[in-house]
């Protein structure tokens, strides 16, 4: 294979569909090996990049292979050589996405190392470490944007840190607010060590740990109830099962970018909450708990649903990769939806249903404290003042919605033309807008389209006091900014409002999947 000769396929890469074609992208220009990493880490990161490129390209390349064999061709090497030459011409959209992803991935890894070296002394001081270096990286945490996503960094002394390529001031504010809650309730909800470097930051890693006694389980679910009340007051969103860690006797919210949110109330857009009939200003907004009356999916619930441990789904997978017999087939696959978000005791997952009174007592104690602290929460010395000027990530659509659209858009017919790709993407995204009102949100659709054209999940950022998104010309989009939303919630606090929330909680605690 003359075209492919410079690229030797490592044996560990042979299971990655169409790897020989994709190597021409992973080794285009600077490569991971240029970073001077240890061989094992270099191979691991290169494999991760190739897997991501394969996920994007496999539908189109399998379609091409099917056509190739249907025309009577029997030389797989000939197919590889042909596609390396023709892919950029026949599939310019796919070619762009692969190039952008490969370049962004390399920049992401380079940034982690450069920033770690620059911050080493501060990292050692904040996290009580000494003489450390990076020995491994897991880059598969969280949603990527511009090639950069949350990553788990393993250090030479066994310590693990979370690297976030975004402003993490919101985590510092959350820590301080939880400290205030702890003081008021004489509790000890867990907070995080944080090194805020403005445009990025380093955060203490939270280990999943089993509970060691029933006493710890009671404490765990008491704290879980308190945390639910905290998310209610703050207007939190997106606290799904991947954002909760059961760390011994502590339920821990590990992603704080959506811990405060603005309030959107424009009925010309069908939001997630509208679609699933989630009551506004309720404990159901955060997705920590669910109510079957709403129709929200049970497989993403932060605190889980008893008995709902795994789901069986249809998935498409390539078999016999990198051979002429490669096929994309549909099969049943099991996906775990309970793991680190539910405490484990004596080898079994223990759900809140078995500790209802402790959960409800925790929620009620926090709610009552907020209710009796209204004046303090509204005052100039309020702990909520800490959230001023924070950068917030806004959940315009749930991330899994974007992911499903990106999966659908991998078809060869979309990858062959920018016009076709953009038109279909616009059509899919605009369905959430009602009638002519979609034109009022053109800047949002344009932003989403431009990001997804790079294979990214769109991320919207705004200030905690902003009622608009960047790009909107400062046209008011939200009825309440993040801080106004919290203020409105403080005013709502009452015995009747509490009773409504307890009813939602009781309905969730009665749900059980057999």
KEPADREN-929893 format. One line per 2 residues: for each residue x, y, z of C-alpha. Coordinates in nm, 4 decimals, always signed. Each point is the difference from the previous one (the first is absolute). Layout:
X:Y:Z | ...;
% end
This chain:
+0.0000:+0.0000:+0.0000 | +0.2063:+0.2922:-0.1229;
-0.2238:+0.2733:+0.1359 | -0.0138:-0.1512:+0.3475;
+0.3592:-0.1159:+0.0304 | +0.1202:+0.2694:+0.2467;
-0.2623:-0.1022:+0.2543 | +0.0535:-0.3255:+0.1820;
-0.3154:-0.1281:+0.1694 | +0.0687:-0.1071:+0.3578;
-0.1520:-0.3364:+0.0884 | -0.2138:+0.1616:+0.2717;
-0.1627:+0.2232:-0.2641 | -0.1227:-0.2875:-0.2198;
-0.3442:-0.0081:+0.1624 | -0.0667:+0.3652:-0.0941;
-0.2097:-0.0003:-0.3189 | +0.1787:+0.1537:-0.3019;
+0.3048:+0.0880:+0.2085 | +0.2366:+0.0087:-0.2981;
-0.2022:+0.2787:-0.1611 | -0.0247:+0.1932:+0.3247;
+0.3727:-0.0121:+0.0711 | +0.0450:+0.2502:-0.2807;
-0.1954:+0.2462:+0.2191 | +0.1504:-0.0835:+0.3387;
+0.3509:+0.0366:-0.1467 | -0.0666:+0.3077:-0.2111;
+0.2428:+0.2724:+0.1140 | +0.0873:-0.0078:+0.3714;
-0.0770:-0.3262:+0.1776 | -0.0410:-0.1238:+0.3555;
+0.3447:-0.1610:-0.0208 | +0.1478:+0.3494:-0.0445;
-0.0943:+0.0748:+0.3620 | +0.2704:-0.2348:+0.1260;
-0.2312:-0.2135:+0.2126 | +0.0735:-0.3439:+0.1354;
-0.0759:-0.2696:-0.2576 | -0.2987:-0.1500:+0.1845;
-0.1687:+0.3381:+0.0482 | +0.0777:+0.1028:-0.3569;
-0.1604:-0.3198:-0.1327 | -0.3026:+0.0363:+0.2270;
-0.0693:+0.3580:-0.1088 | +0.0546:-0.0790:-0.3667;
-0.2425:-0.2914:+0.0285 | -0.2582:+0.2247:+0.1672;
+0.0309:+0.2530:-0.2835 | -0.0322:-0.2705:-0.2658;
-0.3085:-0.1422:+0.1731 | -0.1638:+0.3424:-0.0028;
+0.0853:+0.0505:-0.3680 | -0.1313:-0.3474:-0.0814;
-0.3301:+0.0703:+0.1762 | -0.0526:+0.3025:-0.2238;
+0.1123:-0.1668:-0.3236 | -0.1163:-0.3624:+0.0259;
-0.3468:+0.0466:-0.1536 | +0.1327:+0.1738:-0.3094;
+0.2999:-0.2301:-0.0427 | -0.2077:-0.3152:+0.0433;
-0.2399:+0.1296:-0.2646 | +0.2939:+0.0511:-0.2345;
+0.1322:-0.3490:+0.0763 | -0.3421:-0.1528:-0.0713;
-0.0049:+0.1724:-0.3402 | +0.3595:-0.1082:-0.0648;
-0.0747:-0.3694:+0.0579 | -0.3364:+0.0192:-0.1796;
+0.1920:+0.0992:-0.3134 | +0.2025:-0.3207:+0.0172;
+0.3189:+0.1333:+0.1615 | +0.1829:-0.2372:+0.2332;
+0.3179:+0.1845:+0.1047 | -0.0439:+0.1763:+0.3373;
+0.3398:+0.1722:-0.0327 | -0.1194:+0.1501:-0.3268;
-0.3076:+0.1348:+0.1818 | +0.2191:+0.1615:+0.2679;
+0.2222:+0.1705:-0.2589 | -0.3027:+0.1188:-0.1945;
-0.1709:+0.1520:+0.3049 | +0.3114:+0.1799:+0.1251;
+0.0101:+0.1840:-0.3323 | -0.3735:+0.0474:-0.0634;
-0.1416:+0.0712:+0.3475 | +0.0924:+0.3730:+0.0058;
-0.1517:+0.0428:-0.3462 | -0.3165:-0.2089:+0.0330;
-0.0744:+0.0772:+0.3655 | +0.1224:+0.3529:+0.0789;
-0.2146:+0.0290:+0.3147 | +0.1424:-0.3194:+0.1462;
+0.3504:+0.1029:-0.1022 | -0.0389:+0.3305:+0.1851;
-0.1413:-0.1608:+0.3140 | +0.2804:-0.2575:+0.0149;
+0.2692:+0.2646:-0.0473 | -0.1515:+0.2326:+0.2610;
-0.0437:-0.2807:+0.2528 | +0.3558:-0.1268:-0.0440;
+0.1494:+0.3487:+0.0303 | -0.2140:+0.0950:+0.2991;
+0.0784:-0.3264:+0.1791 | +0.3722:+0.0607:-0.0328;
-0.0360:+0.3602:+0.1231 | -0.2038:-0.1240:+0.2968;
+0.2692:-0.2471:+0.1109 | +0.2728:+0.2587:-0.0564;
-0.1917:+0.2560:+0.2117 | -0.0337:-0.2428:+0.2894;
+0.3746:-0.0609:+0.0136 | +0.1031:+0.3617:-0.0555;
-0.2432:+0.1289:+0.2613 | +0.0937:-0.2716:+0.2480;
+0.3687:+0.0954:-0.0250 | -0.0849:+0.3692:+0.0373;
-0.2303:-0.0635:+0.2993 | +0.2066:-0.2728:+0.1682;
+0.0969:+0.1999:+0.3090 | -0.3529:+0.1270:+0.0549;
-0.1396:-0.3506:-0.0526 | +0.2367:-0.1405:+0.2581;
-0.0980:+0.2731:+0.2462 | -0.3784:-0.0232:-0.0445;
-0.0193:-0.3796:-0.0066 | +0.2799:-0.0675:+0.2498;
+0.2268:-0.1816:-0.2459 | +0.3703:-0.0033:-0.0794;
+0.2279:-0.1069:-0.2863 | -0.2812:-0.1103:-0.2289;
-0.0342:-0.0523:-0.3721 | -0.2732:-0.1214:-0.2347;
+0.0108:-0.3746:-0.0690 | -0.3421:-0.0564:-0.1614;
-0.3015:+0.1865:-0.1347 | -0.3601:-0.1085:-0.0525;
-0.1520:+0.2386:-0.2531 | -0.3406:-0.1666:-0.0199;
-0.1743:+0.2015:+0.2726 | -0.2784:+0.2423:-0.0843;
-0.0986:+0.1782:-0.3188 | +0.2719:+0.1222:-0.2308;
+0.0041:+0.3469:-0.1502 | +0.2645:+0.1242:-0.2435;
+0.1716:-0.3307:+0.0656 | +0.0333:+0.0700:+0.3705;
-0.1971:-0.1711:+0.2703 | +0.0216:-0.0885:+0.3652;
+0.2923:-0.2388:+0.0527 | +0.1235:-0.2190:+0.2842;
+0.3717:+0.0457:+0.0653 | +0.1970:-0.2703:+0.1834;
+0.3089:+0.1145:+0.1894 | +0.3161:-0.1872:+0.0903;
-0.0891:-0.0243:+0.3717 | -0.3404:-0.1581:-0.0684;
-0.1989:+0.3247:+0.0291 | -0.2717:+0.0666:-0.2580;
-0.1086:+0.3500:-0.1036 | -0.2789:+0.1220:-0.2237;
+0.1126:+0.2433:-0.2702 | -0.2697:+0.2311:-0.1366;
+0.0785:+0.2124:-0.3072 | -0.2536:+0.2620:+0.1085;
-0.0407:+0.2617:+0.2685 | -0.0720:-0.1809:+0.3303;
-0.0849:+0.2990:+0.2181 | -0.3496:-0.1454:+0.0385;
+0.1479:-0.2951:+0.1954 | +0.1641:+0.2376:+0.2462;
-0.3323:+0.1808:+0.0469 | -0.1808:-0.3312:+0.0456;
+0.2537:-0.1062:+0.2622 | -0.0588:+0.3184:+0.1965;
-0.3777:-0.0349:-0.0194 | +0.0201:-0.3615:+0.1227;
+0.2232:+0.1175:+0.2864 | -0.2785:+0.2419:+0.0979;
-0.2598:-0.2806:-0.0194 | +0.2230:-0.2230:+0.2123;
+0.0348:+0.2726:+0.2627 | -0.3749:+0.0579:+0.0140;
-0.0932:-0.3685:+0.0185 | +0.3037:-0.1224:+0.1940;
+0.0607:-0.2343:-0.2928 | +0.3132:-0.0930:-0.1916;
-0.0943:-0.0175:-0.3683 | +0.3154:-0.0555:-0.1993;
+0.1786:+0.2842:-0.1800 | +0.2999:-0.0013:-0.2334;
+0.3566:+0.1194:-0.0082 | +0.0281:+0.2266:-0.3039;
+0.2751:+0.1811:-0.1882 | -0.1721:+0.2632:-0.2135;
+0.2194:+0.1183:-0.2891 | -0.2675:+0.2250:-0.1566;
-0.0371:-0.1643:-0.3430 | +0.0487:-0.3504:+0.1360;
+0.0537:-0.1716:+0.3329 | +0.0920:-0.3047:+0.2062;
-0.2500:-0.1675:+0.2350 | +0.0283:-0.2709:+0.2615;
-0.1112:-0.3397:-0.1293 | -0.2829:-0.1711:+0.1901;
+0.0341:-0.3759:+0.0366 | -0.2969:-0.2326:-0.0038;
+0.0016:-0.1851:+0.3345 | -0.2308:-0.2583:+0.1536;
-0.1741:+0.0824:+0.3258 | +0.1146:-0.2060:+0.2967;
-0.3118:-0.0040:+0.2177 | -0.3714:+0.0680:+0.0122;
+0.0799:+0.3096:+0.2029 | +0.1969:+0.1352:-0.2948;
-0.2936:-0.0807:-0.2300 | -0.2341:+0.2013:+0.2208;
+0.2459:+0.2878:-0.0061 | +0.0443:-0.0319:-0.3771;
-0.3694:+0.0332:-0.0749 | -0.0494:+0.2775:+0.2553;
+0.2681:+0.1955:-0.1870 | -0.1546:-0.0956:-0.3349;
-0.3224:+0.1644:+0.1150 | +0.1908:+0.3144:+0.0998;
+0.1686:+0.0120:-0.3418 | -0.3367:-0.0260:-0.1728;
-0.1172:+0.3070:+0.1924 | +0.3212:+0.1820:-0.0968;
-0.0588:-0.0683:-0.3710 | -0.3599:+0.1136:+0.0377;
+0.1034:+0.3351:+0.1451 | +0.2788:+0.0561:-0.2518;
-0.2066:-0.1018:-0.3033 | +0.2453:-0.2736:-0.0993;
-0.0294:-0.2051:-0.3192 | +0.1633:-0.3043:-0.1566;
+0.0794:-0.1831:+0.3266 | -0.0280:-0.3335:-0.1791;
+0.1429:-0.3364:+0.1069 | +0.3482:+0.0737:-0.1352;
+0.0269:+0.3165:+0.2096 | -0.0591:-0.1694:+0.3375;
+0.2646:-0.1996:+0.1847 | -0.0845:-0.2102:+0.3048;
+0.3180:+0.0447:+0.2014 | -0.0479:-0.1974:+0.3206;
-0.2454:+0.1892:+0.2167 | -0.0001:+0.2979:-0.2396;
-0.2105:+0.0590:-0.3116 | +0.2090:+0.2396:-0.2084;
-0.1009:+0.2244:-0.2909 | +0.3132:+0.0049:-0.2135;
-0.0960:+0.2350:-0.2856 | -0.0958:+0.3525:+0.1024;
-0.0188:+0.1763:-0.3351 | -0.3807:-0.0181:+0.0058;
-0.0440:+0.0285:+0.3776 | -0.1683:+0.3366:-0.0539;
-0.2080:+0.0730:-0.3091 | -0.2102:+0.2801:-0.1486;
-0.3737:-0.0501:-0.0437 | -0.1261:-0.0299:-0.3572;
-0.3735:+0.0427:-0.0505 | -0.0500:+0.0537:-0.3743;
-0.2647:-0.2446:-0.1215 | +0.1111:+0.0405:-0.3623;
+0.2761:-0.2495:+0.0828 | -0.0781:-0.3502:+0.1210;
+0.2476:-0.0428:+0.2828 | +0.0944:-0.3214:+0.1787;
-0.2186:+0.0988:+0.2965 | -0.2958:+0.0778:-0.2285;
+0.0361:-0.3244:-0.1915 | -0.0073:-0.2135:+0.3149;
-0.2424:+0.2179:+0.1962 | +0.2490:+0.0734:+0.2774;
-0.1487:+0.2571:+0.2396 | +0.1988:+0.3250:+0.0211;
+0.1724:+0.0890:+0.3279 | -0.0244:-0.3597:+0.1186;
+0.2311:-0.2758:+0.1250 | -0.0527:-0.1783:-0.3329;
+0.1930:+0.2577:-0.2048 | +0.3442:-0.1189:+0.1044;
-0.0623:-0.3612:-0.1162 | +0.1272:-0.1228:+0.3378;
-0.3413:-0.1606:+0.0430 | -0.2788:-0.0818:-0.2431;
-0.3774:-0.0188:+0.0046 | -0.1695:-0.2466:-0.2329;
-0.2823:+0.2502:-0.0482 | +0.2413:+0.2142:-0.2025;
+0.1228:-0.2561:-0.2523 | +0.3660:+0.0882:+0.0542;
+0.2348:-0.2912:-0.0801 | +0.0848:-0.2213:+0.2957;
+0.3491:-0.0945:-0.1189 | +0.1632:+0.3374:+0.0687;
-0.1265:+0.0684:+0.3539 | +0.2768:+0.1242:+0.2291;
-0.1162:-0.1875:+0.3089 | -0.1263:-0.2901:-0.2095;
-0.3180:-0.2054:+0.0033 | -0.0102:-0.3149:+0.2114;
+0.0651:-0.3120:-0.2044 | +0.0944:+0.1983:-0.3107;
+0.3620:-0.1141:-0.0267 | +0.0443:-0.0663:-0.3711;
-0.1898:+0.0299:-0.3254 | +0.0103:-0.2100:-0.3156;
+0.0111:+0.1962:-0.3221 | +0.0560:-0.0545:-0.3692;
+0.3351:+0.1218:-0.1233 | +0.1842:-0.0127:-0.3283;
+0.3522:-0.1348:+0.0052 | +0.2580:-0.0901:-0.2615;
+0.1077:-0.3642:+0.0023 | +0.3047:-0.1435:-0.1770;
+0.1648:+0.3449:-0.0087 | +0.2810:+0.0746:-0.2457;
-0.0869:-0.2898:-0.2256 | -0.2005:-0.0386:-0.3175;
-0.2689:-0.1703:+0.2130 | -0.0541:+0.3083:+0.2165;
-0.3694:+0.0546:+0.0681 | -0.2018:+0.2444:+0.2073;
-0.2589:-0.2069:+0.1834 | -0.2747:+0.0637:+0.2541;
+0.0069:-0.1886:+0.3276 | -0.1294:+0.0188:+0.3546;
+0.2390:+0.1564:+0.2499 | -0.0243:+0.0515:+0.3755;
+0.0815:+0.3414:+0.1417 | +0.0450:+0.0631:+0.3725;
-0.1890:+0.3046:+0.1259 | +0.0904:-0.0471:+0.3647;
+0.3567:-0.0030:+0.1092 | +0.1766:+0.2704:+0.1948;
-0.3159:+0.1997:+0.0749 | -0.1536:-0.2550:+0.2399;
+0.1605:-0.1060:+0.3312 | +0.1031:-0.3616:+0.0303;
-0.0129:-0.1975:+0.3230 | +0.1008:-0.3641:+0.0412;
+0.0111:-0.0435:-0.3769 | -0.3460:+0.1436:-0.0712;
-0.1195:+0.3376:-0.1276 | -0.2170:+0.1689:+0.2624;
-0.2626:+0.2438:-0.1313 | -0.1724:+0.2842:+0.1819;
-0.3270:-0.1966:+0.0160 | +0.1442:-0.1939:+0.2948;
+0.0919:+0.3220:+0.1849 | -0.3006:+0.2182:-0.0800;
-0.0329:+0.1629:+0.3397 | +0.3673:+0.0989:+0.0091;
-0.0150:+0.1451:-0.3507 | -0.3181:+0.1952:+0.0731;
+0.1375:+0.1193:+0.3353 | +0.3150:+0.1279:-0.1702;
-0.1993:+0.1840:-0.2660 | -0.2418:+0.1464:+0.2533;
+0.2746:+0.1218:+0.2322 | +0.1727:+0.1864:-0.2844;
-0.3249:+0.1372:-0.1434 | -0.1107:+0.1270:+0.3421;
+0.3410:+0.1583:+0.0544 | -0.0270:+0.1842:-0.3320;
-0.3550:+0.1048:+0.0862 | +0.1082:+0.1440:+0.3352;
+0.3092:+0.1617:-0.1552 | -0.1844:+0.2025:-0.2660;
+0.1209:+0.3339:+0.1322 | +0.3599:-0.1153:+0.0187;
-0.0180:-0.1497:-0.3480 | -0.1271:+0.3344:-0.1359;
+0.2524:+0.2115:+0.1905 | +0.3256:+0.1584:-0.1169;
+0.1878:-0.2599:+0.2049 | -0.1900:-0.2906:-0.1573;
+0.2073:-0.3061:-0.0948 | -0.1715:+0.0282:-0.3378;
+0.2072:+0.3133:-0.0663 | +0.2852:-0.2435:-0.0642;
-0.1638:-0.0981:-0.3298 | +0.0231:+0.3521:-0.1416;
+0.2091:+0.0252:-0.3164 | +0.0332:-0.3778:-0.0372;
+0.0147:-0.1480:-0.3476 | -0.2815:-0.2499:-0.0443;
-0.0614:-0.2677:-0.2566 | -0.3576:+0.0115:-0.1270;
-0.1758:-0.3225:-0.0953 | -0.1916:+0.1124:-0.3085;
-0.0693:-0.3633:-0.0890 | +0.1046:-0.3115:+0.1938;
+0.3408:-0.1149:-0.1218 | -0.1316:-0.3445:-0.0955;
-0.2326:+0.1687:-0.2526 | +0.2985:+0.1551:-0.1775;
+0.1833:-0.3316:+0.0165 | -0.2884:-0.1854:-0.1648;
-0.0126:+0.2574:-0.2786 | +0.3752:-0.0290:-0.0591;
-0.0335:-0.3793:-0.0209 | -0.2769:+0.0341:-0.2574;
+0.2004:+0.2491:-0.2059 | +0.2810:-0.2539:-0.0611;
-0.1792:-0.1328:-0.3101 | +0.2005:+0.0182:-0.3241;
-0.2696:+0.2095:-0.1685 | +0.0519:+0.2801:+0.2541;
+0.3805:-0.0202:+0.0027 | +0.0280:+0.0627:-0.3742;
-0.1273:+0.3591:-0.0053 | +0.0169:+0.2984:+0.2354;
-0.3285:+0.1260:-0.1382 | -0.1751:-0.3321:+0.0645;
+0.1543:-0.0383:+0.3463 | -0.0898:+0.3526:+0.1109;
-0.3510:-0.0221:-0.1416 | -0.0777:-0.3267:+0.1780;
+0.1606:+0.1138:+0.3234 | -0.2012:+0.3233:-0.0063;
-0.3173:-0.1990:-0.0674 | +0.0600:-0.2318:+0.2967;
+0.0938:+0.2783:+0.2409 | -0.2784:+0.2375:-0.0999;
-0.2774:-0.2512:+0.0719 | +0.0028:+0.1073:+0.3641;
-0.1057:+0.3504:-0.1029 | -0.3654:+0.0606:-0.0732;
-0.1062:+0.1534:-0.3309 | +0.1518:+0.3270:-0.1108;
+0.1605:+0.0542:+0.3411 | +0.2996:-0.2063:-0.1090;
+0.1296:+0.3078:-0.1811 | +0.0176:+0.1891:+0.3294;
+0.2523:-0.2567:+0.1161 | +0.2101:-0.0017:-0.3153;
+0.3194:+0.0891:+0.1842 | -0.0441:-0.3043:+0.2264;
-0.0585:-0.2323:-0.2948 | +0.3033:+0.1455:-0.1774;
+0.2168:-0.0521:+0.3073 | -0.1202:-0.3571:+0.0440;
+0.0574:-0.0782:-0.3675 | +0.3514:+0.1461:-0.0081;
+0.1054:-0.1990:+0.3075 | -0.1558:-0.3244:-0.1169;
+0.1687:+0.0382:-0.3382 | +0.3239:-0.0542:+0.1954;
-0.1484:-0.3105:+0.1634 | -0.0433:+0.1888:+0.3294;
-0.2782:+0.0103:+0.2579 | -0.1032:+0.3700:+0.0057;
+0.0759:+0.1755:+0.3270 | -0.1724:+0.3256:+0.0892;
+0.1617:+0.2237:+0.2602 | -0.1362:+0.3056:+0.1761;
+0.0618:+0.2053:+0.3091 | -0.1988:-0.0748:+0.3142;
-0.1679:+0.3417:-0.0234 | -0.0643:-0.0076:-0.3764;
-0.3454:-0.0379:-0.1520 | +0.1420:-0.0591:-0.3483;
+0.2382:-0.2331:-0.1816 | +0.3059:+0.1241:-0.1820;
-0.0817:+0.0608:-0.3656 | -0.3533:+0.1174:+0.0723;
+0.0946:+0.3680:-0.0071 | -0.0851:+0.0111:+0.3693;
-0.3663:-0.0570:-0.0839 | -0.1705:-0.1283:+0.3128;
-0.0529:-0.3725:-0.0378 | -0.0662:-0.1176:+0.3554;
-0.2791:+0.1125:+0.2261 | +0.2419:-0.0205:+0.2932;
+0.3793:-0.0065:+0.0084 | +0.1625:-0.2649:+0.2203;
+0.0015:+0.2267:+0.3052 | -0.3520:+0.1299:-0.0712;
-0.1156:-0.3611:-0.0295 | +0.1410:-0.0764:+0.3463;
-0.1619:+0.3140:+0.1394 | -0.3355:-0.1045:-0.1417;
+0.0391:-0.3426:+0.1584 | +0.0732:+0.1560:+0.3382;
-0.3290:+0.1861:-0.0264 | -0.1814:-0.3239:-0.0867;
+0.1158:-0.1785:+0.3147 | -0.3068:-0.0802:+0.2107;
-0.1740:-0.2845:+0.1763 | -0.2217:-0.0592:-0.3039;
+0.2961:-0.0031:-0.2372 | +0.1816:-0.2431:+0.2302;
-0.3041:-0.2276:+0.0051 | -0.0003:-0.0107:-0.3809;
+0.3672:-0.0987:-0.0046 | -0.0526:-0.2708:+0.2608;
-0.2773:-0.1399:-0.2171 | +0.2389:-0.0177:-0.2981;
+0.2606:-0.1693:+0.2201 | -0.2508:-0.2545:+0.1327;
-0.1063:-0.0916:-0.3535 | +0.3648:-0.0525:-0.0997;
+0.0620:-0.2147:+0.3080 | -0.2951:-0.2202:-0.0963;
+0.1407:-0.0749:-0.3468 | +0.1569:-0.3433:-0.0230;
+0.1075:-0.1905:-0.3111 | -0.0403:-0.3759:+0.0378;
% end
